């Protein structure tokens, strides 16, 4: 273990001892609970994810960091008793999250999509698309813009976005010497930020469900122009590509990519993922495009099916009440069956090779599945410690006054909660009902602005967090080391968050997006121009 890691663990041990001796008060929980930990609904509930995040950034090793965070949560829950800690880790954690039907659906989707991607590679579809794209896309800017456009077009679901854009555009960005870290950022920045401003998406459905007693979808549409972080992230991403500017650790990765090293760091778990065999010479572009298009159609149909569309419910309502997990699992299964039949009819790969791709696809997704499982378990630890109750009580205590700057404060609270817990939807569930209760009757327009601030903050925190499932998916889609993706993306997300925070202060005063949003966009472009002046990039090399 490195010296930094040893120091970090020593500091954490001191914190645990302090927590054990600290005379903290206990807040009341549900009377039906058979057991309530001594530190329930206190600030200590946020300690486990913070431990995991700090260790991951220091040690650059995500699996052990997440597990240490889980152990910390179990220790706090059990009152530092050995038997209770072990029981909580497994029964209340790992086994519990893996028996959750929603989580299982996402894992099934991951495995099937990995298998389809493996088939596309074996059939030569990815290589053929790369050859075709090389004739149409001649610059790094063109490759990055193509990845952004595709990411924006696949707005149905962030999980589907990350893995699909990754599999389709990775050969193109590799050819044009775009670093895996930058590609992972482009994927992540067109996943949740795009889904949260798309009325027809699984995210819109989730947000609508948290607004009780009102037309949730109509309110969601009204929040779109106030979702400054999502919009400004897209502006920043496109602006940096067109200005050819980078900063922070990402700049090092991009300079090295121009010289032929797409990874930079020693950790490069996917480096030889596609080097095992020569591309299939019979493969054509349709061997990638057709299965992907069918997969998208099957997933959309399955999602609206779970929402009751084929039982008479209209399309928008069916999508707003769909079950994304079940829909993606069912849709990807149909997509897999189609891909097998399609490739056999095309005679590019035989049935035996198709079947061999299923376990190979599973293997390719094992890193993402492991990280997701640990991240879900860590969230279960935080939930059992009453983190949601603590944040809710804290928000209610400050919601009375300071109305003008409250959207900016809500944005920061959403960032912090989503960063610590790794979940946007959980943050929505905590903060949106509070915002609605506070502003529903007194100031409907401020309610919309504050809801947007909550959603933007949740996406920002989710975007920054190493334990976020979307961040994990983006790493898997780009085939980039996870901690590398987090550490290179973090400065970019912080810049977008800072500009968004200022924009929410403006929105609190003017109470209209038509003034606040242009101010935010101009401010973002000014910041990007300043960064370009201070961090000039080397001249782009022509693609070989």
N, C-alpha and C positions, 0 to 999 in steps of 0.2 A: 504493500500500500504506500502511496506517495506521502511526503511530509505534509502537504496541504490537506490530504484526506485525513491523516492521523490527527492533525490539529483540529479539523472540523469536527471529527467524532468526539474529541476530548471536550470541545465546547458544548456539544450536544449533551454529553454526559453530565456536565455541570448544570445545564438547564433542567435536565430531568430531576436531579437531586433537589434543585431549588423548587421545582414544581411539587415534589413530594412533600417538602417542608412548608410550602406556602399555605397560609390560612385563608384560602379563597372561599367565598360564600357560594352557596348552592341555590340555583334558580329552580323554580317549580317546573315540573314537566307534567306530561299527561298522567292523570291519576291511575290509569289502567296499566301503566308500565310496571312490570314486576321488578325491574332493576334499573336504577338511575345512577350513573357514575358520579363521583364526588365533584368532578370538574365539568359537569354537564352545563351547556349553554354559557360558558365563559370564554374569554379570549384564548384560553389554552386549547380550545377545540380546533383552532387554526394552526396549531403547532405541527401536527404530523405532515400536512402537505408542505409547509414551509421547510421543514427538515429535509424532505425528499428533494425539493427544488434546489435548496442551497447545496446539498451534497452532489446533486447531478451536475450543477454548474461548476463545482470545485473539482470533483473527481473525474468528470467527463464519462461516467459510467452510470447508465440509467437503471439497469435491473437491480443492482444492490441498493442504489439510492431509494428507489421506490419501496423496496422491501424493508429498509430501515425505517422509512416513514410509516409503513404499515405496523411494524413492531412498536414504534412510539405510540401510535394511536391505540393499539391493543393494551399497552402498558397503562396508559392514562385511563382507558375504559375500565380495566380490571382493578385499578388501585395498586398496580405494581405487584400483583400476585401471579406466580408462575402458571398455575393451572388455568386461571381465568384468561391470561394473556394468550396462551396456546389455543384455547378454545375459541377466543374471539378472532384470532388470525384465520383459523380454518372454517369453523362453523359460521361465525358471524361475518366472515370476509370472503376468502377465496371460493369456498363451496357455495356460499350464498349468491355471489354475483354470477357464478357459472351456471347456477340453476335458474337464474332469472330469464324469462322467455325473451324479453327484448334484447338482452345481451347475447343470448344464443343465436337469435336471428341475425345480428350484426356479424357474429363470428362465421355463421354459415355463408353469409354474403361475401365475406372476405375470402374464405376458402374457395368458393365457386369462382369468384372473379379472378383469383390467382390462377386457377386452372384454365380459365378462358384465355387469359393473357399468355400462359405457357403454350396453349394450343396455337395462338396467333403467331408466337415466335417460331414454333416448330414448323408451322405451315409456311413461314416466310413472309407473312403479311406485314409484320413490323419492319422488316428489312426492305421490303418493296415500297412501303410508304416512305421510309427514309430516303430511298433513291429518288422517288417521285418528288418528295419535298425539296430535295437538294437541287432539283431543276427549277423549282418555283421560288424557293427561299434562298437568297444568296448572301445574307448578312446575319450577324448575331442579333441585330435589332429586329430583323424580320422574324427570326426564330422565336425570340422572346415575345414579340407582339402576337404571333400565331398561337403561342401557348396561353397568353392572356385572353385572346378572343375565344378560344375553345373553352377555357375555364369559365368565362362569362356565359357562354351559350349553354353549358351544362349546369343549370341553376336549380335542378330538381332537388338534389340532396348533396351535402358536403362530402359525405363518405364516397358516394359514387363519383363525384367531381374529382376528388383527389386521385383515386386509383385509375380512372379512365384517362384523364389528362396526362397522368404520369406514363401510362403504357403507350399512349399514342404519340406523345411529343418527345419522349426521352431520346429516341434515336436522332431526332432532328436537332435538339439542343446539344447533344453530345457532338454531333458533326460540326457544329458551329462554335465549339469550345465555350459553351456556357457551363459554368461550374454546377455541380450537383446541389451545392448550397443555394445558389441563386435560383435554380430551377425549383427547388423545394419551396422557396419563398414565393415564387410566382404561383405555384399550385395553391399554397396555403392562403395567399392573399386573394385568390379568386374562388375560394371555397366558402367559408362562413360569411365573409363580407358581402359576397354576391347573394348568397341564399337569404340573408337577413333583409335584403331590399327587394326580393322577388316575391310577389304576391302568391304565385303558385309554386310552393316549395314546402318541404317538410318542416322548415323552420317557421314559415308563416302559419302553418297548422299548429305548431307548438305554442307560439305566442298567442294566437287567437284563443286557444283553450284556457289561457290564464286570465282572460277578461270575462268574468262571469256577469250575466245579466245584460250584456250588450252585444252588438254586432262586432265580434272580435276581428273579423276579416276587414271590415270597413275601417275600424280604428287602426289596424295594421297598415293599411294603405296610406292613411293620414300621417303615420309616423315616418314614412320613407324619406321625405325631404329633410327631416330633422336627424336622420341617422348619420351624423357627421363622420364618425370613425370609418364606417363602411365606405361611404362615398369618397372621403379623403384618402383612404388607403388605395382605392383604385386610381385616383388622380396621381398620388405619389408614385405608384408602381409604373404607370404609363409614362409619367414625367421623367422618372429616372432612366427608363429604357431609352426614351427619345433623346434625353440630354447626355446619355452615356456617362453617367456618374454613379459612383459607389462610395461608401465610407465604412469605417469600422472593420471588423473581421471579414466582412463580405468582400471588401476591396481586395484583400490579400487572396481570397479564393478566386476571384475573377481574374486577377493578374496571373496567377498560377495556371488557371484554365487556359488563358491565351497562350501559355507556353506548353500546353499539352497535359497538365495535371488537373483532372476534373475534381479531385477529392481534397488535396492539400494535406489533410490530417492523416495520421497513421491509421485511424479507424476508417476502414472502407469495406464494410461487410458485403457489399454487392458488386465489388470490382470485377469479378470473373463470372457474374451471373449469366451473361449471355455469350461467354467466350468458349463454351464447351464444344460447340460444333459449328460447322459452316452453315450459313443461311440456306434454306430450301430454295433451289433455283426455280422451282415451279410456282413459287408464291407470287401473288399479284396484290395490288392495292386493295382490291375488293375483299381479299382474305383478312384484312383488318377492318375496313370500313363497314362491310355488311354485318359481321357479328356484333360490332359495337352499336350500330344503329338498331339492330334487332334487340340487343340487350337494353338499350334505353327505352324502346317502345314497350318491351315486356315489363320493365320495372314500373313505368308510368301506369300501364294497365293494371298491374297487380296492386299498386298503391291506391288507385281509385276504387278498385274492387274491395279492398279492406275498408274503404270509407263508405261503401254502400251504393256506389254508382250504378251497378247492375241490378239494384233493388229499387230503383226509382229516384235516388238522390241526384240532384244536379251536380255537374262536374266540379264547380268551385267548392261547393259544400263537401262533396266526397273527398276532395283533396285536402280540405281543411281539417277533416276528422279522420284522415287515413292513419294507418299504423305503418310508419316508415320501415321498421325492422322486419315485420312480416312481409310487407310489400317487396322490399329489396331482396329478401331471401327467396320468395316465390319467383319474382321476375328473373333473378339471376339463374335460378334452376332451369326455367324455360329457355333462357338464353344459352345455357350450357348445352342443353339437348339440341337446340338449333345448330350451334356451332359444330357439334359432332357430326350431325347429318350433313351439314353444309360442306365440311371439309372432306367427308367421305364421297359425296357426290362429285365434288371438284377433283377428287383423286390426288390431293396434295399430301395428305397423311392418311394412314389406314386406321382401322378401329383400335388395333392394339396400341398404336402410338397415342391415340386420343385418350385411351384409358390410362396410359403411363403418365400423361400430363396432369391427371387429377392429383395423385400424391405429390408430384413435383410442384404443382401450384400450391398445395398445402405447405410444403417445406418452405417455399418462398415467402409465405405469409407468417411463418412461425415467429419471427422477431416482432412483428406488429401485434400478433395475438398475445404474446407474452407481456408486452408493454401495456396493451389495453387491459388485460386481466389484472395486472398489478395496479393500474390507474383506477379501475373500477373498485378494486378492493380498498384502496386508499380513500376513495370517496365514501365507501361504506363505513370506514373508521370515523371519518369526519361527521357523517350523519349521526352515528351512534353517540357522538360526543355533543350533539346539539348545536353544531355550527350555524345551521339555518335559524334556530331560535335566537341565538346570540346576535346575529346580524339584523334580524327583524326587530328585536327590541332596541338595538342601537339606532336603527333608521327611524323608528317611531319617535324616539326621544329628541331627534334633531329636526323633524319634519315640520314642526309648528311654525317657526319663524324663518328668516333668511330665504324667503321664497324666490327672490330674483336669482340668487346664485345656487339654488337647490339643484337645478339640472346638472350643473358642473360637479356638485358634490355627489349626486347620484351616479354620475359617470365614473367618478373615482372609486366609489364603493363597489359598483359593478365590476370594475377592473380588478380590484383587490380580491373580491370574492371568487370571481371566475378564475383568476390566476392561482389562488390557493387551492381551489377545489377541482379545477380542470374541467368544469362543466358550464356551458352557456345556458342550457335549458334549466338547470337547477337554479341558476342565478335569476332567470326570468321568473321562475315559480316563486322565489322568495320576494323579489322587489316589486314586480308589477302589481300584485294585489295591494301592496302598501301604497304605491303611487296612486292607484285608482281610488282607494279609500280616502286619501288625503285631498285630492284635487277634483274628484268626480263632480261635486256640486259647487265648489267655490270657484274653480277656474278650469274649465274644460280644455282650453288651449294649453295651459301650463301642464295639464295632465298628459296631453299628447307629447309635449316637449320632454317631459320627465320620463315618460315611457320609452321614448326614443333614446334618451340618455342611458336608461337602464339597459336597453338592448345593445347599444353601441359599446357601453362599458363591458358588458358580458362577452361580446365578440372580441373586444380588445384583450381582456384577460385571458380568454380562451386562446387567442392568437399567440400570446406570449408564453403560456404555461407549458412546461415540459411534460406535464401529466394530462394534457388535453388530448382527447381521442382524435380530434381533427388534426392537431399538430402531428400526432403519431401517424395518421393516415397519409399526411403530406410527405413525411419522411419516407414511408414505404412506397408511395407513388413515384417519388423522385429517385428512389433507391439511394438515399443519402443517410449517412450516420445521424441518428436522432439528435444527440446532444449537439452535433455540429449545426444542424438545422436550427435548433433553438437558439444557440449562442450567436449565430450570424443574423437571424431574423429579429432578435430582441431590440437592437438599436433602431431598426427601421420602424418597428411597431411603437416604440417609445416616441419617436418623432411625430408619427401620425397621431398618437394619443395626446401629445402636448398641444398640437394645433387644434385638435378636436376639443380639448378642455377650454381653450381660449374661445373657440367658436360657441360653445355652450354658454359661456358667460355672456357673450354678445346676444345669443338667442334669449336668455333670461330677461334681458332688458328690452329688446325690440319685439319679442314674441311673434316673429314671422320668419319663416325659412327663406323667403325671397331676399332678405337682407343678410341674414346670418350666414347662409350657405355660400353666396358669392364672396363674402369676407373671408370665410375659411379657405375657399379654393385659392384666392389671391395670396393669402398668407402662406399656404402650402407651397405654391409655386415660387414665392420669394425665398422661402427656406431652402427649397431644392436648388435654386440658383446660387444661393450663398454657399451651399455645400459643394456645388460644382466648382466654384471659384477657389475654394480651400482644398479640394481633393481632386485635382485633375487626373483622369485615367490615361493610360498609355494608348497609343494609336492602335486601332483594331487591326489584327492581322487578317489577310484574306483566307477564306476556307480552302484547305488543300483539296 
